[in-house]
Amino acid sequence: MTKIRLAIDAFRRNRGQEPEIIIENLFFEQNPTHLIENVSLLLRPALRYRTEIGTGPWRKGTYEEGCFGNDAFVISGEELFRVAKQYDPVTGTQLADQVTLIPGLIAFDDPMSVPDICIRNIDPRVFIADGVQLLQTDGVAALAGIVMPDDVPPVSLDSINHYTIVVVGNSQRCYWINPGEIVVDPLNFFEAERSPDWLLQVRTVGDQFWLLGRKTTEVWRHTGNAAAPFQRIEGRLFDRGIWGGTAVKIKDSVIVVGADGKVYDVKGGPEPISNPGIAEMIRDAIAQQGLE
């Protein structure tokens, strides 16, 4: 009897006129209990309703374990909310989340814009770069603006060793905020060195941070020198850029959509993790939005 192998991934390739493979709510995994192929398709867990936050749309959320009592922070529309789990003190049963509005507004001119939000746990402090201004709060007080040198727009940020790295738009430049401070010194900056490439995002992985540009990617580290705290790592430069706003940190990896429409894992260097059909769908979606 002819064996029909399991499809391991959804696939659609319009340009090749191939039949579409549809895999809904399933994921492929090695399975030693399956004695024929040693693989199986497992049911993906369903989403579970948790709580309603603001009027939407949901734009970004984050939390840092051990910081703010493990409360999360979520940006919904133009507003920032603090979300705390609640438990019955007798039974330990989880109750409805406590959702608290942090006063202040976050830029929301473009429905597709995704602000960057990070928690620096030395203060603790929440920082937000919304493409217009840099904002901060201690988790209780209203959002307060941080003056950027020459009013340059902050487009991305992340934290490493209690420093906050801020990428500014339409440039190669990054500023940093010193540990325990909430001001940007105009002299505290560095620039991507390898190529005259606009930076789009910064993401920290372990003791390094990645500067992700339109055409290139650089890897930097913290030096421990207060006068020059950051330095590019020699030999860790990649001639591959990203689509802005797509870089997401997942455990020890950064997942991005490359400028070519492919999805990459950049943990050790940009390695494609999507098939040609996924890349084609992403490129088509980008073209339909007029983003090319």
N, C-alpha and C positions, 0 to 999 in steps of 0.2 A: 504494500500500500504506500502510495506517495505521501510523504510527510510535508505538511504546510507549516513553514516556520512562522513563529510569532513576529509581528511587526514591533520593533523596539521603540519607535518614535512616530509621531504624527508627521506627515510629509505631504507637501503640495508643491509642484513645480510646473507652473503654467507654460513656461517657455519650452519645456520638453514634451508638453501634451501628455504627461503621465497621469495615470489615475491617482486620485487623492487618497491617502491613508488617514483615517480619522481615529484618534485614540482619545476618548473623553474620560476625564477623571480617573485615569490609570497611569501608573508609572512602571517602568521596566526595571527588574532587579534580578541578580543572580540568585538561584534557588536550588541548593543541593538536594532537596527532597523531590524535585522533579527529575525522574530517572532517565528521561529521554533527552531533553534539551538542557537541563540544569538551569533553566530560566523561567520566569513567570511575569505576568502583568498583575500588579496588586492594585487594589482599590485605593484611590487617594481619599484621605479623610475629608468629610464635608466641612464647609465653613460653619461656624457657630456664632449666632448673634450674641453680642456682648453688651454694647450700649450705644446710644446715640450721642454724638458730639457735635455741637454747633449746627449750623444750617447747611454746611458742606459747600463745595465738595471737599472731601478729605485730601490733603495735599502732602503732608509729611508727618512722621511721628518718630520718636526715639526715646530710649531710656538707657540709663547706665546702672548696672547692678551695684547695689550698695550706696547709691547716691539718691538723695531726695526720698529716702525710704522706699526705694524701688518704684517710685511713681513714674509714670510715663508722661511725655509732653506731646501733644498732637496739634497740628495746625489744620484748622478747618475754615475754609474761606479766608477771611482776613483776620481771623482770631486765633489766639493760642490758648489751649486748655491744659490743665494739669489733671491727670487721671489716676486715681488711687483705688486699689482693690480694697474691698471692705469684707469683713468676716464676722459671723455671729460669735460673740465672745464665749458662749456656752457650748455650742455644737461645733464650731469651727467651719460651718457652712459658708460658702462664699455668697455674699450679698451683692446687690447692684453696686456698680462702681460709683465712687464719688467724683464728680466732674466739676472742676472749678475753673472759671474764666479768669485768665490773666489780662487785666486791662491793657489796651493799646491795640494798634492796628498794624497789619503786615501787608505790604504791597501786593495787589492782586489785579493788575491791569490786564495781564495776559492769562486767559484760562489755562494755558499749557505750561505756565511758569511753575517751577517747583523750587521753593526756597530751601536753602540748606540750614539745618539745625543741628547743633551739637551741645553736649553737656561736658563742661570741664569740672572735674570732681575735686579740685583743690579748694574751691571756694565754699560750696559748689555754685555753679553759675550756668545759665542757659544762654547760648549765643545763637542769633539767627541772621543770616545774610539773605536778603530778599531781592537782590538785584538793584535796589534803590538805596537802601540804608542798612547799616549794621546795628542790630538791636541786642539788648541784654536784659536779663532779669534774674533775681535771686530765687525765683519760683513762687514768690508771694507778691512782691511789688509790681507795679505796672511796667510794661516794656519801656525801656529808655534807649534813646539813640546814642550811638558812639560816633563822634566826629571822625570822618575819614579825611586824610590829607588830600587837598585839592578837590574835595567832594567826589572822589572817584567811586563808582558803584561797586559794592562787594557782591560777588556772584557765587562764591563757594567758601566753605571753611571746614576745618577739622582741628582736632586737638592732639598734641603729642607731648608727653612729659610735662603736662600742665601749661604748655604754651598753646596759644590759639593761632593757627595759620589762616590768613584771610587772602583769598584770590580776588583780584579786582578785574573788572571787565575790560575787554578790548586791549589787553596788554600782556606782557610777560611777567608782570610784577606781583609779588606777594608781600604783605605786611605781616608782622607778628605782634601779638599782645603778650607781654611778660606774665609769668605766673602771679596770681593775686591781684592783677591790675585789670582795669576796664577802660583803658585809654590806648589809642594807637599813636605811638611816637612816629612822626614823619620820617625819622632817620632809621627806624627799624624795618628795613625792607631788604629783599633780595630778588633776583630775577632768574628765570629759566635761562640757561646759558647756551645750549647747543644750537638752537634755531630760533629765528625771529617769528615765533609761533604764539598765537593768542592762547592763553590758558583758559580752561573751562571749569575744571574741578580739581579739588585736592582730596585725597583719601589716605588715611593712616592705616597701615597694616603692621602690627608688631612694633618694632623700633624704627620703622621707616615710613616715609610718606611719599605718595605718588602724585606728581604734578601732571595732570592729563590735559593735553592741548588739542587743538584742531588737527594737527598733523603729526605731532610727536608726543612722547611720554618720557618723563625723567623721574628717577628715583633719588630721593634725598634722605638724609639722616640728621639726627641731633648730635652735635659735637660735644656738648658739655661746656663749651666756651661761651661765657656770657656776652662777650664782645661780638662774636660771630657764631651764633648758636646753631647754624644750619649749613650743610655742605652737600653738594651733589656727589653721589656715589659713582666713581669712575667705572666705565664699562656697563652701566645699567641705563642705557639710552635706547629707545625704540622708535623707529620711524613709522609710527602708527598712531593716529589720533582717534578721537571719540566724537560721538554726538553729545552735545552738552546736556547735562541733567540726567544721563543714563547710568552713571557710575554708582554702584551699590555695593557696600561692604557686607559680605556674608562670611562670618567666622574669620578665617585667615586668608580670604580671597577677596578680590575686587572684581565684580562682574560689570562689564561695560558693553555698550553697542558701539562698534567701531565705525569709522567714517565710511567704510565699505558695506555697512549693513549687517556684518557678521557679529555674533555675540562672542565676547572673549572673556577668558579667565586670565587675569594679569598677575597671579600670585608670584610666579617665577619669571614670567615674561608673557606677552600676549599670546595665548593659545586659543584657537577657535573651539567653541563648544557647541555651536549650532550647525545644522545641516544647510545645504544650499537652498532648500525650500524656505526655511525660516529667514535666511538672509534676503531672499527675493521678496517675501511678504513685508519685511521691514523696509526695504528700499521702495517698494510700491507705496507703503503708507507714508513714508517721508515725502515722496513725490506728490502725493495727493494733498498733503498739508502745505505744499509749496515751500518746504524747508531746504531744498537742495541749493 
